[in-house]
Amino acid sequence: MDTATGAAQAAPPPGHAVPPRRAVPERDDLAGLKVVPARHYWRWVAGAAALVVVAQFTHGLITNPGWDWDTFFLYLSADTVLNAVWVTLQLTVYGTALGFALGVVLAFMRLSRSVILQTVAWTYIWAFRSIPLIVQLLFWFNLAYLYKELGIGIPFGPVLWSFDTLNLVSALSAAVIGLALHQAAYAAEIVRGGIISVDAGQLEAAAALGIPRLRQLRRVLLPQAMRGILPNAANEVISLFKGTSIVSVMAIGELFYQVQVIYGRNGRVVPLLMVATAWYILLTTLLTIAQYYVERHFARGAERTPPPTPLQRARSFTRRIRAAAATGGIQK
């Protein structure tokens, strides 16, 4: 009785054909199948369109007489331009060194348990991020208008030593002070962000091992925080390098100001602007390369086998080419 019931349930209803079962292909049949890779035609079209645009732009750079490449190469390595590049580098180095030194102090002040230090650091960061850089530079440039003399002495008491402000703060000094104080506000937040990204358990474990607090900061906290600090810090340095052009309002002979002076005399605006652009691109590229190797240095604790550098990849590619050529020569 049960067998008949099961057969009745398994039988298809009348009028319906039973679909043939697909034969499971053997392994040999699967090996004989042709594998066809997916073809992304729209990617090819987009790539071809991008190449056409690049080719048109390059053709315009070469054939358009408005670029005036003769004037560009004439002034690219001129003494006045090289001196201006040196002034730009000085402003960048001084502003970065002083700015990040003060920024580290402000970052630890914000992370301290003292309400007074937290408030002072927060107020500084708020104020210098709110005021435009050009206003800060002009303020320091005109400091002698507000304070004829500056002195050292007892607070709210007699002055023991004073000096003339006008002779103390030159245009270059005012530019360095303005750039450094402005940079410190952003550097403080970059450093603070890198520090708080480190797990608190790292310091707890270091304290449990009896490591002194200063050594905890140097050996445990900062090496790990540098991985989060470096990318943003490099962006700030590059921004400061290009932002030094704003000191041209103070008649300082940095790169952009000197280029303006030259094309103001000869009227060759476009090629002189390209001179400044070429130097900015070159030095920014060098800073980017330095950033890559510094980040690679501080990534040693997180990556046991870091990826090869572009130079190592080029050497490996060259060795493969030579090995393939040598093998082909032996076979011949």
LONU-658555 format. One record per residue (C-alpha): y, z, x; residue number from 1. Coordinates in pm, 1 decimal, m for minus. Each point is the difference from the previous one (the first is absolute). Layout:
# residues N
+----------+----------+----------+-----+
!        v !        w !        u ! num !
+----------+----------+----------+-----+
!        Y !        Z !        X ! NUM !
...
+----------+----------+----------+-----+
END
This chain:
# residues 332
+----------+----------+----------+-----+
!        v !        w !        u ! num !
+----------+----------+----------+-----+
!      0.0 !      0.0 !      0.0 !   1 !
!    239.5 !     83.5 !    282.4 !   2 !
!    m91.6 !   m316.5 !    186.8 !   3 !
!     78.2 !   m216.1 !   m297.1 !   4 !
!    333.1 !    173.4 !    m53.3 !   5 !
!     98.7 !    m54.4 !    364.0 !   6 !
!    m95.3 !   m364.5 !    m19.0 !   7 !
!    206.1 !    m41.5 !   m315.4 !   8 !
!    302.9 !    156.6 !    167.6 !   9 !
!    m36.5 !   m217.7 !    310.0 !  10 !
!    m39.6 !   m323.4 !   m197.9 !  11 !
!    326.3 !   m191.9 !    m52.4 !  12 !
!    119.9 !    m60.9 !   m357.7 !  13 !
!   m109.4 !   m323.8 !   m157.1 !  14 !
!    217.9 !   m301.2 !     77.4 !  15 !
!    112.1 !    128.0 !    340.2 !  16 !
!   m129.5 !   m158.6 !    318.2 !  17 !
!    m94.1 !    220.9 !    288.0 !  18 !
!    230.2 !    m77.1 !    301.5 !  19 !
!   m197.6 !    m90.4 !    307.5 !  20 !
!     m4.4 !    259.8 !    270.1 !  21 !
!    178.8 !    m92.4 !    320.6 !  22 !
!   m222.0 !    m21.2 !    294.2 !  23 !
!     99.5 !    237.6 !    276.1 !  24 !
!     75.9 !   m215.6 !    305.7 !  25 !
!   m200.4 !     66.9 !    307.8 !  26 !
!    159.4 !    112.1 !    324.9 !  27 !
!    m45.1 !   m343.4 !    152.2 !  28 !
!    189.4 !   m155.3 !   m289.8 !  29 !
!    293.2 !    243.1 !     54.4 !  30 !
!     13.6 !    m87.3 !    368.4 !  31 !
!     31.5 !   m364.7 !    m87.1 !  32 !
!    303.4 !     48.2 !   m225.9 !  33 !
!    325.6 !   m145.4 !    130.0 !  34 !
!    277.8 !    257.4 !     42.5 !  35 !
!    338.3 !   m146.8 !    m93.3 !  36 !
!    303.8 !    203.8 !    115.2 !  37 !
!    280.8 !     62.5 !   m247.1 !  38 !
!    287.8 !   m239.8 !     47.2 !  39 !
!    348.1 !    139.0 !    m55.5 !  40 !
!    200.4 !   m312.5 !    m62.7 !  41 !
!    319.0 !    180.2 !    m99.9 !  42 !
!     m1.1 !    190.2 !    329.1 !  43 !
!    m13.6 !   m331.5 !    182.2 !  44 !
!    286.3 !   m134.5 !   m210.2 !  45 !
!    211.2 !    313.9 !     64.4 !  46 !
!    m75.2 !    m11.9 !    372.7 !  47 !
!     90.4 !   m368.4 !     20.9 !  48 !
!    326.6 !     63.7 !   m188.7 !  49 !
!     86.5 !    286.5 !    238.0 !  50 !
!    m64.7 !   m221.8 !    301.1 !  51 !
!    222.9 !   m272.8 !   m145.9 !  52 !
!    285.3 !    249.1 !    m50.9 !  53 !
!    m37.7 !    131.3 !    355.8 !  54 !
!     m7.9 !   m353.9 !    138.1 !  55 !
!    316.0 !    m93.8 !   m193.0 !  56 !
!    181.3 !    311.3 !    122.2 !  57 !
!   m104.0 !    m66.8 !    359.7 !  58 !
!    108.1 !   m363.5 !    m29.0 !  59 !
!    338.3 !    114.9 !   m128.0 !  60 !
!     41.0 !    241.0 !    291.1 !  61 !
!    m66.0 !   m280.3 !    246.5 !  62 !
!    191.8 !   m288.3 !   m158.5 !  63 !
!    295.6 !    170.5 !   m171.0 !  64 !
!    300.4 !    m18.8 !    239.0 !  65 !
!    162.6 !    296.1 !   m175.3 !  66 !
!   m224.5 !    241.5 !    189.2 !  67 !
!    160.6 !   m116.1 !    327.6 !  68 !
!   m285.3 !    105.0 !    229.4 !  69 !
!    196.5 !    m92.6 !    312.7 !  70 !
!    254.1 !    272.9 !    m75.5 !  71 !
!   m281.9 !    238.0 !    m90.2 !  72 !
!   m173.0 !    m36.0 !    338.6 !  73 !
!    334.6 !      9.7 !    179.1 !  74 !
!     84.3 !    348.2 !   m132.2 !  75 !
!   m350.7 !    143.3 !    m39.4 !  76 !
!     m3.2 !    138.0 !    354.9 !  77 !
!    375.8 !     14.3 !     64.3 !  78 !
!    126.5 !    307.5 !    185.5 !  79 !
!    213.9 !    116.5 !   m290.2 !  80 !
!   m296.1 !    m19.3 !   m238.8 !  81 !
!   m232.5 !    179.7 !    243.1 !  82 !
!    254.0 !    279.9 !     45.6 !  83 !
!     27.4 !     28.4 !   m377.4 !  84 !
!   m379.3 !     20.7 !    m28.9 !  85 !
!      4.1 !    283.1 !    254.7 !  86 !
!    259.7 !    191.1 !   m205.5 !  87 !
!   m213.8 !    m49.2 !   m311.9 !  88 !
!   m305.5 !    137.2 !    181.0 !  89 !
!    199.4 !    300.3 !    120.9 !  90 !
!    116.9 !     80.7 !   m351.3 !  91 !
!   m356.2 !    m32.6 !   m128.7 !  92 !
!   m154.4 !    220.4 !    269.1 !  93 !
!    263.6 !    273.2 !    m21.1 !  94 !
!      5.5 !     m2.0 !   m379.1 !  95 !
!   m380.3 !     11.8 !    m21.3 !  96 !
!    m47.0 !    274.3 !    261.3 !  97 !
!    271.9 !    229.3 !   m133.4 !  98 !
!    m76.3 !    m79.2 !   m362.6 !  99 !
!   m371.0 !     76.3 !     18.6 ! 100 !
!     57.5 !    308.7 !    216.7 ! 101 !
!    229.5 !    142.0 !   m266.6 ! 102 !
!   m227.6 !   m131.5 !   m274.2 ! 103 !
!   m297.9 !    197.6 !    133.4 ! 104 !
!    210.2 !    317.5 !     m5.4 ! 105 !
!    115.2 !    m70.1 !   m355.5 ! 106 !
!   m356.2 !    m71.6 !   m111.6 ! 107 !
!   m125.3 !    336.8 !    127.0 ! 108 !
!    302.6 !    169.0 !   m155.0 ! 109 !
!    m96.8 !   m144.9 !   m337.6 ! 110 !
!   m358.7 !    118.1 !     48.8 ! 111 !
!    101.8 !    350.4 !    111.4 ! 112 !
!    m26.2 !    306.0 !   m221.4 ! 113 !
!    369.5 !     80.4 !     42.8 ! 114 !
!    198.7 !    m91.7 !   m309.0 ! 115 !
!    316.0 !    m32.5 !    208.8 ! 116 !
!   m155.9 !   m249.7 !    241.5 ! 117 !
!   m153.0 !   m196.4 !   m288.3 ! 118 !
!    334.2 !    m19.5 !   m177.5 ! 119 !
!    193.5 !   m105.1 !    310.4 ! 120 !
!   m252.9 !   m272.2 !     84.9 ! 121 !
!    m17.8 !   m126.8 !   m358.8 ! 122 !
!    380.8 !    m12.8 !    m24.7 ! 123 !
!     29.1 !   m191.8 !    327.0 ! 124 !
!   m260.4 !   m255.3 !   m106.1 ! 125 !
!    157.9 !    m38.3 !   m344.1 ! 126 !
!    350.1 !    m48.8 !    141.6 ! 127 !
!    m80.2 !   m247.3 !    277.7 ! 128 !
!   m227.2 !   m208.6 !   m221.4 ! 129 !
!    268.5 !    m14.6 !   m267.8 ! 130 !
!    294.6 !   m105.5 !    216.3 ! 131 !
!     m4.4 !   m367.7 !    110.7 ! 132 !
!    m46.9 !    m54.1 !    370.5 ! 133 !
!    322.9 !   m194.3 !     40.5 ! 134 !
!    195.4 !    293.2 !   m145.7 ! 135 !
!   m166.6 !    239.8 !    243.7 ! 136 !
!     79.5 !   m226.5 !    294.3 ! 137 !
!    365.4 !    m35.0 !    m96.6 ! 138 !
!     22.2 !    376.1 !    m53.1 ! 139 !
!   m122.4 !     76.7 !    352.1 ! 140 !
!    218.6 !   m276.5 !    140.7 ! 141 !
!    306.2 !    167.0 !   m156.6 ! 142 !
!   m103.1 !    357.4 !     80.7 ! 143 !
!    313.8 !     51.2 !    209.2 ! 144 !
!    207.6 !    m52.3 !   m315.1 ! 145 !
!   m149.0 !    316.1 !   m152.3 ! 146 !
!    m48.7 !    210.7 !    312.2 ! 147 !
!    242.7 !    m50.6 !    287.2 ! 148 !
!   m191.2 !    244.6 !    214.8 ! 149 !
!   m346.4 !    151.9 !      5.0 ! 150 !
!    m77.0 !    327.0 !    169.9 ! 151 !
!   m265.9 !    255.9 !     84.2 ! 152 !
!     60.0 !    368.1 !    m59.0 ! 153 !
!    m79.3 !    297.6 !   m217.4 ! 154 !
!    m61.3 !    m90.8 !   m367.9 ! 155 !
!    316.1 !     68.8 !   m200.4 ! 156 !
!    150.8 !    133.8 !    321.9 ! 157 !
!    179.7 !   m124.0 !    309.9 ! 158 !
!    m84.3 !   m339.0 !    151.9 ! 159 !
!   m124.9 !     28.5 !    357.2 ! 160 !
!    m10.6 !   m369.8 !     88.2 ! 161 !
!    144.5 !   m304.0 !   m177.8 ! 162 !
!     15.0 !   m373.3 !     64.1 ! 163 !
!    169.6 !   m304.5 !   m145.9 ! 164 !
!   m207.7 !   m171.6 !   m271.6 ! 165 !
!    155.2 !   m340.5 !     52.2 ! 166 !
!   m120.8 !    m18.9 !    360.8 ! 167 !
!   m338.2 !    153.4 !    m81.9 ! 168 !
!   m126.5 !   m224.8 !   m280.7 ! 169 !
!     25.3 !   m364.3 !    100.4 ! 170 !
!   m102.2 !   m289.1 !   m221.4 ! 171 !
!   m349.4 !    m16.3 !    155.3 ! 172 !
!    m43.7 !    377.7 !    m26.2 ! 173 !
!    106.8 !     m5.5 !   m364.2 ! 174 !
!   m250.9 !   m277.5 !    m69.4 ! 175 !
!   m283.6 !    193.5 !    166.6 ! 176 !
!     88.5 !    320.1 !   m186.9 ! 177 !
!     21.9 !   m178.6 !   m333.9 ! 178 !
!   m325.1 !   m191.5 !     46.9 ! 179 !
!   m187.6 !    307.7 !    126.1 ! 180 !
!    112.9 !    231.3 !   m280.0 ! 181 !
!    m73.3 !   m265.2 !   m260.1 ! 182 !
!   m342.4 !    m69.3 !    151.3 ! 183 !
!    m85.3 !    371.2 !     13.8 ! 184 !
!     13.2 !     32.4 !   m379.5 ! 185 !
!   m265.1 !   m270.4 !    m44.8 ! 186 !
!   m203.8 !    108.9 !    301.4 ! 187 !
!    m25.2 !    352.1 !   m141.1 ! 188 !
!   m164.8 !   m124.5 !   m317.7 ! 189 !
!   m233.0 !   m228.8 !    194.6 ! 190 !
!   m115.5 !    285.5 !    223.4 ! 191 !
!    m31.0 !    239.4 !   m291.8 ! 192 !
!   m211.1 !   m252.2 !   m192.0 ! 193 !
!   m233.6 !    m42.6 !    296.6 ! 194 !
!    m38.2 !    375.9 !     45.8 ! 195 !
!    m80.2 !     80.0 !   m362.2 ! 196 !
!   m257.0 !   m282.4 !     m4.9 ! 197 !
!   m220.8 !    200.5 !    239.0 ! 198 !
!   m256.4 !    219.8 !   m173.5 ! 199 !
!     99.4 !    366.3 !     13.8 ! 200 !
!   m355.5 !     88.5 !     93.9 ! 201 !
!     59.7 !   m150.4 !    344.3 ! 202 !
!    254.5 !    266.8 !     88.5 ! 203 !
!   m211.5 !    271.3 !   m159.4 ! 204 !
!   m295.7 !    m99.9 !    215.0 ! 205 !
!    218.8 !     m8.3 !    311.5 ! 206 !
!    138.8 !    345.1 !    m81.7 ! 207 !
!   m353.3 !    131.7 !    m55.1 ! 208 !
!    m89.8 !   m120.1 !    350.1 ! 209 !
!    290.0 !    200.3 !    143.2 ! 210 !
!    206.8 !   m301.7 !    109.4 ! 211 !
!    370.2 !     92.9 !     44.6 ! 212 !
!    233.3 !   m137.7 !   m265.4 ! 213 !
!    197.7 !   m222.8 !    236.4 ! 214 !
!   m320.7 !   m152.1 !    128.4 ! 215 !
!   m116.0 !    m48.7 !   m359.1 ! 216 !
!    307.5 !   m213.5 !    m60.4 ! 217 !
!    m41.5 !   m204.2 !    320.4 ! 218 !
!   m376.8 !    m40.9 !      2.1 ! 219 !
!   m106.4 !     12.1 !   m364.2 ! 220 !
!    286.2 !    m70.5 !   m238.5 ! 221 !
!    218.7 !   m262.1 !    168.8 ! 222 !
!   m281.4 !   m231.9 !    125.8 ! 223 !
!   m129.5 !    m29.2 !   m356.2 ! 224 !
!    345.6 !    m21.3 !   m154.1 ! 225 !
!     98.6 !   m282.5 !    235.9 ! 226 !
!   m225.8 !   m242.7 !   m188.5 ! 227 !
!    217.7 !     48.0 !   m307.2 ! 228 !
!    327.4 !     26.4 !    191.6 ! 229 !
!    m22.4 !   m306.9 !    222.7 ! 230 !
!     12.5 !   m287.5 !   m254.5 ! 231 !
!    306.3 !    138.4 !   m177.3 ! 232 !
!    160.9 !    106.9 !    327.0 ! 233 !
!    m42.3 !   m350.3 !    141.6 ! 234 !
!    162.8 !   m145.4 !   m309.9 ! 235 !
!    295.5 !    233.1 !     48.7 ! 236 !
!     36.9 !    m93.9 !    365.9 ! 237 !
!     m3.1 !   m370.2 !    m85.0 ! 238 !
!    249.8 !     58.0 !   m281.4 ! 239 !
!    223.2 !    193.4 !    239.5 ! 240 !
!    m25.0 !   m279.5 !    257.1 ! 241 !
!    123.7 !   m254.9 !   m252.5 ! 242 !
!    237.6 !    251.9 !   m157.5 ! 243 !
!    193.4 !     33.7 !    324.7 ! 244 !
!    180.4 !   m316.2 !   m107.4 ! 245 !
!    204.0 !    217.4 !   m235.9 ! 246 !
!    183.2 !    157.8 !    294.5 ! 247 !
!    183.5 !   m330.3 !     33.8 ! 248 !
!    258.6 !    154.7 !   m234.2 ! 249 !
!     89.0 !    228.1 !    293.7 ! 250 !
!     53.5 !   m298.3 !    236.9 ! 251 !
!   m297.4 !     96.8 !    218.8 ! 252 !
!   m138.7 !   m293.6 !    197.1 ! 253 !
!   m352.8 !      3.7 !   m137.0 ! 254 !
!   m193.2 !   m318.1 !    m74.9 ! 255 !
!    134.4 !    m91.6 !   m342.1 ! 256 !
!    359.8 !     82.6 !     91.2 ! 257 !
!    m16.9 !   m209.5 !    316.3 ! 258 !
!   m145.7 !   m293.1 !   m191.4 ! 259 !
!    284.7 !     26.3 !   m249.1 ! 260 !
!    252.9 !     m6.3 !    282.7 ! 261 !
!   m157.7 !   m312.6 !    151.6 ! 262 !
!    m21.8 !   m203.8 !   m319.7 ! 263 !
!    349.8 !    115.6 !    m89.0 ! 264 !
!    117.7 !   m187.8 !    310.1 ! 265 !
!   m211.9 !   m315.5 !    m10.9 ! 266 !
!    m77.4 !    m24.6 !   m372.9 ! 267 !
!   m378.4 !    m43.3 !     56.1 ! 268 !
!   m105.5 !    250.1 !   m265.5 ! 269 !
!   m359.0 !   m107.5 !    m71.9 ! 270 !
!   m131.9 !    m33.6 !    358.3 ! 271 !
!    161.1 !    330.5 !    101.3 ! 272 !
!   m153.2 !    176.1 !   m298.9 ! 273 !
!   m333.6 !   m148.8 !    104.4 ! 274 !
!     52.9 !    148.6 !    347.4 ! 275 !
!     33.1 !    347.1 !   m152.0 ! 276 !
!   m296.5 !    m66.5 !   m228.4 ! 277 !
!   m219.6 !   m108.6 !    290.3 ! 278 !
!     76.1 !    316.2 !    196.9 ! 279 !
!    m60.5 !    222.1 !   m303.4 ! 280 !
!   m334.4 !   m172.5 !    m63.3 ! 281 !
!   m105.3 !     24.7 !    366.4 ! 282 !
!     79.9 !    369.5 !     37.4 ! 283 !
!   m144.1 !     87.6 !   m341.1 ! 284 !
!   m323.0 !   m175.0 !    102.3 ! 285 !
!    m16.2 !    209.0 !    318.1 ! 286 !
!     52.8 !    317.7 !   m201.6 ! 287 !
!   m275.6 !   m105.8 !   m240.1 ! 288 !
!   m242.2 !    m55.8 !    288.8 ! 289 !
!     84.3 !    343.1 !    140.8 ! 290 !
!    m54.6 !    152.3 !   m345.3 ! 291 !
!   m345.5 !   m160.3 !    m18.7 ! 292 !
!   m117.0 !    151.4 !    327.8 ! 293 !
!    148.7 !    343.7 !    m72.8 ! 294 !
!   m171.6 !      9.0 !   m339.9 ! 295 !
!   m323.6 !   m108.0 !    167.6 ! 296 !
!     35.1 !    288.4 !    248.1 ! 297 !
!     38.3 !    263.1 !   m272.6 ! 298 !
!   m281.2 !   m151.7 !   m210.3 ! 299 !
!   m262.4 !     92.2 !    260.9 ! 300 !
!    m93.7 !    319.6 !   m183.5 ! 301 !
!    m67.8 !   m181.2 !   m327.7 ! 302 !
!   m167.3 !   m318.1 !    127.4 ! 303 !
!   m287.7 !     31.1 !    245.5 ! 304 !
!      2.9 !   m372.0 !     73.6 ! 305 !
!    348.1 !   m139.4 !    m64.9 ! 306 !
!     22.7 !   m372.9 !    m69.9 ! 307 !
!     75.2 !   m222.2 !    299.9 ! 308 !
!    358.5 !    m77.7 !     81.8 ! 309 !
!    130.9 !   m357.5 !    m30.4 ! 310 !
!    m14.6 !    m29.6 !    380.1 ! 311 !
!   m362.5 !    114.3 !      3.5 ! 312 !
!    m83.0 !   m245.8 !   m276.7 ! 313 !
!    163.9 !   m282.0 !    194.8 ! 314 !
!   m198.6 !     91.0 !    311.6 ! 315 !
!   m322.5 !     15.4 !   m199.2 ! 316 !
!     73.1 !   m338.6 !   m156.0 ! 317 !
!     70.1 !   m147.3 !    343.4 ! 318 !
!   m327.3 !    138.7 !    136.4 ! 319 !
!   m191.8 !   m150.1 !   m292.2 ! 320 !
!    162.0 !   m338.3 !     59.7 ! 321 !
!    m86.9 !     12.8 !    368.8 ! 322 !
!   m356.3 !    110.1 !    m73.6 ! 323 !
!    m44.2 !   m281.1 !   m251.7 ! 324 !
!    139.9 !   m253.3 !    246.1 ! 325 !
!   m225.9 !    127.1 !    276.8 ! 326 !
!   m304.8 !    m12.9 !   m227.8 ! 327 !
!     85.1 !   m353.9 !   m106.5 ! 328 !
!     40.0 !   m104.6 !    362.4 ! 329 !
!   m339.5 !    146.0 !     91.0 ! 330 !
!   m168.0 !   m177.3 !   m290.1 ! 331 !
!    146.7 !   m329.9 !    114.2 ! 332 !
+----------+----------+----------+-----+
END
